[in-house]
Amino acid sequence: MGDREKNVGFAAALNILFTFIELIGGFLTNSLALIADALHDFADSFALIIAWYAEKKAKKPATRKMTFGYRRLSLLSAAFATIVLIAGSLFVLTQAIPRLINPEPVNAEGMVFIAIIGITINGLGFFRLKKGMSQNEKVLSWHLLEDFLGWIVLLTGAIIMRFWNKPVIDPIMTIGFTIFVLWGVSRNAKETLNLLLEGVPEYIDIDAIKESILSVEGVKMVHDLHIWSLEGETDILTAHVVVKDKYLQEPDKIKQAIKSKLEGHHIEHSTLELESEGLCSATECIFESE
């Protein structure tokens, strides 16, 4: 079992366990913040299970039909987790706003106890996933960080309510936390969509890559340059490279020099087509020189 699969599986197991603890605690303390977050965690747990399954299947080798293998399943899982989180957050808001208008008393002592457990469990899950490089792990680690920070807020609010009987603090915390969640999700959703559409990953500077290729001795021009990622970790590049004619006598040498440059930009899989100066079409040449 790979590290990514283990990390996601560990986070899923923790989240599922705590969801039940949190749900029971929410009803016992009459805290909407706890109940709402329990529903949120339940959605997270479901997303984590799907993510764990996707990470497991993503390791299957390539086939004649699936020449890239199944690694993109990890990215689809990240998209699913994002949708679940947005839907859960909107549901939480529909429950919190009425309670803001008509606050109900809560058991602050019980909230303190559950919040401490929440901080511990979500903290463990976050630190386990934050080392991951895939978009799936990044999205899931953000989920757990949101929960971790949310529990710190809930703990602070519970302590305040313990000494200052203002139950309206409970829905205020719920709304504030949910808005924070949606803000974080919007950031991850943008990059997930970008990768699904085979856009250039945000951590890659395409202009810097082009300059690196042009810096190789003998290279005159690069065009038809495409960069995308399977899952936010495995990055792929294809390009047509116009080379001075005398350097075409040793194509493997110049290709290796270019690939060495690309490795410094996190590009480990590249397909390069070398062209002579006369082969480059007029349209492409004009485009590159602008």
C-alpha positions in Angstrom: 0.0 0.0 0.0 1.5 3.4 -1.1 2.0 6.4 1.2 -0.9 8.3 -0.5 -3.3 5.5 0.0 -2.2 5.0 3.6 -2.5 8.7 4.4 -6.0 9.0 2.9 -7.1 5.8 4.6 -5.8 7.0 8.0 -7.6 10.3 7.6 -10.8 8.5 6.6 -10.8 6.2 9.6 -10.3 9.1 12.0 -13.0 11.2 10.4 -15.6 8.4 10.4 -14.9 7.6 14.1 -15.2 11.2 15.1 -18.3 11.9 13.1 -20.3 9.5 15.3 -18.8 11.0 18.5 -19.6 14.5 17.3 -23.2 13.7 16.2 -24.0 12.2 19.6 -22.3 15.1 21.4 -24.2 17.7 19.3 -27.6 16.2 20.4 -26.6 15.9 24.0 -25.3 19.5 24.2 -28.0 21.0 21.9 -25.2 22.7 19.9 -26.1 23.5 16.3 -22.4 24.1 15.7 -21.6 20.5 16.7 -24.6 19.0 14.8 -23.8 21.0 11.7 -20.2 20.1 11.8 -21.1 16.4 12.3 -23.1 16.5 9.1 -20.2 18.3 7.5 -17.8 15.6 8.8 -20.2 12.9 7.6 -19.9 14.3 4.0 -16.2 14.6 4.5 -16.0 10.9 5.6 -17.9 9.9 2.5 -15.6 11.9 0.3 -12.6 10.4 2.1 -13.8 6.9 1.5 -14.2 7.7 -2.2 -10.7 9.3 -2.2 -9.2 6.2 -0.5 -10.8 4.0 -3.2 -9.6 6.3 -5.9 -6.0 6.3 -4.6 -6.1 2.5 -4.4 -7.3 2.1 -8.0 -5.1 4.9 -9.3 -2.1 2.6 -8.8 -3.3 0.1 -11.4 -0.9 -0.1 -14.4 -1.6 1.3 -17.8 -3.4 -0.8 -20.3 -4.0 -0.8 -24.0 -7.2 1.1 -23.4 -6.0 3.3 -20.6 -2.5 4.3 -21.7 -2.1 6.8 -18.9 -3.3 4.3 -16.3 -5.8 5.3 -13.7 -4.0 8.0 -11.8 -6.5 10.6 -12.9 -9.1 8.9 -10.6 -7.3 10.8 -7.8 -8.2 14.1 -9.4 -11.8 13.1 -10.0 -12.0 12.2 -6.3 -10.7 15.7 -5.4 -13.5 17.2 -7.6 -16.1 15.0 -5.9 -14.8 16.0 -2.4 -15.1 19.7 -3.4 -18.7 19.4 -4.5 -19.6 17.5 -1.3 -18.0 20.2 0.9 -19.8 23.0 -0.9 -23.2 21.3 -0.6 -22.6 20.5 3.0 -21.6 24.1 3.8 -24.6 25.6 2.1 -26.9 23.2 4.1 -25.2 24.2 7.4 -25.9 27.9 6.6 -29.6 27.1 6.1 -29.7 25.6 9.6 -27.6 28.3 11.3 -29.4 31.4 10.2 -32.7 30.6 11.9 -30.8 29.7 15.1 -29.1 33.1 14.9 -32.5 34.8 15.1 -33.8 32.5 17.9 -30.8 31.3 19.9 -31.3 28.1 22.0 -29.3 27.2 25.2 -26.4 24.8 24.9 -24.3 22.7 27.2 -21.0 24.6 27.1 -19.1 22.0 29.3 -19.9 19.2 26.9 -18.9 21.3 23.9 -15.5 21.9 25.5 -14.9 18.2 26.0 -15.9 17.3 22.4 -13.9 20.2 20.9 -10.7 18.9 22.6 -11.3 15.5 21.0 -12.0 17.2 17.6 -8.8 19.2 17.7 -6.8 16.1 18.4 -8.3 13.9 15.8 -8.4 16.5 13.0 -4.9 17.6 13.8 -3.6 14.1 13.4 -5.3 13.7 10.1 -4.1 17.0 8.8 -0.5 16.5 9.7 -0.6 13.1 8.1 -2.0 14.4 4.8 -0.2 17.7 4.5 2.9 16.1 3.2 1.1 14.8 0.2 1.7 16.2 -3.3 -1.4 15.1 -5.2 -4.3 17.4 -5.7 -6.5 14.9 -3.9 -4.3 15.0 -0.8 -4.2 18.8 -0.9 -7.9 19.1 -1.1 -8.4 16.6 1.7 -5.7 18.1 3.9 -7.5 21.5 3.5 -10.7 19.9 4.7 -9.0 18.6 7.8 -7.2 21.9 8.4 -10.6 23.7 8.2 -12.0 21.3 10.7 -8.9 21.7 13.0 -9.2 25.5 13.0 -12.9 25.2 13.3 -12.6 23.2 16.5 -10.2 25.7 18.0 -12.9 28.3 17.4 -15.6 26.0 18.9 -13.4 25.4 21.9 -12.9 29.1 22.4 -16.6 29.8 22.0 -17.6 27.0 24.4 -15.3 28.4 27.0 -16.8 31.9 26.6 -20.3 30.5 26.8 -19.3 28.6 29.9 -18.7 31.9 31.8 -20.9 34.2 29.7 -24.3 32.7 29.0 -24.9 33.9 25.4 -26.1 31.0 23.3 -26.2 33.2 20.2 -22.4 32.6 20.0 -23.1 29.0 18.8 -24.8 30.0 15.5 -22.4 32.9 15.0 -19.5 30.4 15.2 -21.3 28.1 12.8 -21.8 30.8 10.2 -18.3 32.1 10.5 -16.7 28.7 10.2 -18.9 27.8 7.2 -17.9 31.0 5.4 -14.3 30.2 6.0 -14.8 26.6 4.6 -16.4 28.0 1.5 -13.5 30.4 1.0 -11.0 27.6 1.2 -13.0 25.3 -1.1 -13.2 28.0 -3.8 -9.4 28.1 -3.9 -9.0 24.4 -4.3 -12.0 24.1 -6.7 -10.4 26.6 -9.1 -7.2 24.5 -9.4 -9.1 21.2 -9.5 -11.1 22.5 -12.4 -8.0 23.8 -14.1 -6.4 20.3 -13.9 -9.5 18.6 -15.1 -9.5 20.9 -18.1 -5.8 20.0 -18.6 -4.6 23.5 -17.9 -1.1 24.3 -16.7 -0.7 23.5 -13.0 -0.5 26.6 -10.9 2.9 25.7 -9.5 4.5 25.6 -13.0 5.7 28.7 -14.8 5.3 28.0 -18.6 7.4 31.1 -19.6 10.2 29.9 -17.4 10.1 26.5 -19.0 10.1 28.0 -22.5 13.2 30.0 -21.5 14.9 26.9 -20.1 14.4 25.0 -23.4 15.6 28.0 -25.5 18.7 28.2 -23.3 19.9 24.8 -24.5 22.7 25.1 -27.1 21.4 24.7 -30.6 17.7 25.4 -29.8 16.3 28.2 -31.9 12.6 28.1 -31.1 9.9 26.1 -29.3 6.2 25.9 -30.4 3.2 23.7 -29.8 4.1 23.6 -26.2 1.6 21.8 -24.0 1.8 21.1 -20.2 -0.8 19.4 -18.1 -1.0 17.1 -15.0 -2.7 13.8 -14.4 -3.5 14.5 -10.8 -1.5 17.5 -9.6 1.7 15.5 -9.2 2.5 13.7 -12.5 3.2 16.5 -14.9 3.5 16.0 -18.7 4.9 18.1 -21.5 4.9 17.9 -25.2 6.6 20.3 -27.6 8.0 20.9 -31.0 11.6 22.2 -30.8 13.3 23.9 -33.7 17.0 23.1 -33.7 19.9 24.4 -35.8 20.5 21.8 -38.6 24.0 20.8 -37.4 22.7 19.8 -34.0 20.1 17.4 -35.6 23.0 15.0 -36.2 22.9 14.1 -32.6 19.2 14.2 -31.7 19.4 12.1 -28.5 22.0 14.4 -27.0 20.0 17.6 -27.5 16.8 15.8 -26.3 18.6 14.7 -23.1 19.9 18.2 -22.5 16.3 19.6 -22.8 14.8 16.9 -20.5 17.5 17.7 -17.9 16.3 21.3 -17.9 12.7 20.2 -17.7 13.3 18.0 -14.6 14.2 21.2 -12.7 10.6 22.4 -13.4 8.9 19.3 -12.0 8.5 17.9 -15.6 9.5 14.2 -15.5 7.5 13.0 -18.5 8.1 14.8 -21.8 7.7 14.1 -25.5 9.9 16.3 -27.8 9.7 16.5 -31.5 12.8 18.0 -33.1 12.5 20.1 -36.2 14.9 21.6 -38.6 14.9 25.4 -39.2 13.3 24.9 -42.6 10.5 22.5 -41.4 8.9 25.0 -39.0 5.8 26.5 -40.8 5.6 30.2 -41.3 2.6 30.6 -39.1 4.3 28.9 -36.1 7.5 30.8 -36.6 5.7 34.2 -36.7 3.7 33.3 -33.6 6.8 32.3 -31.6 8.7 35.4 -32.6 6.0 37.9 -31.5 
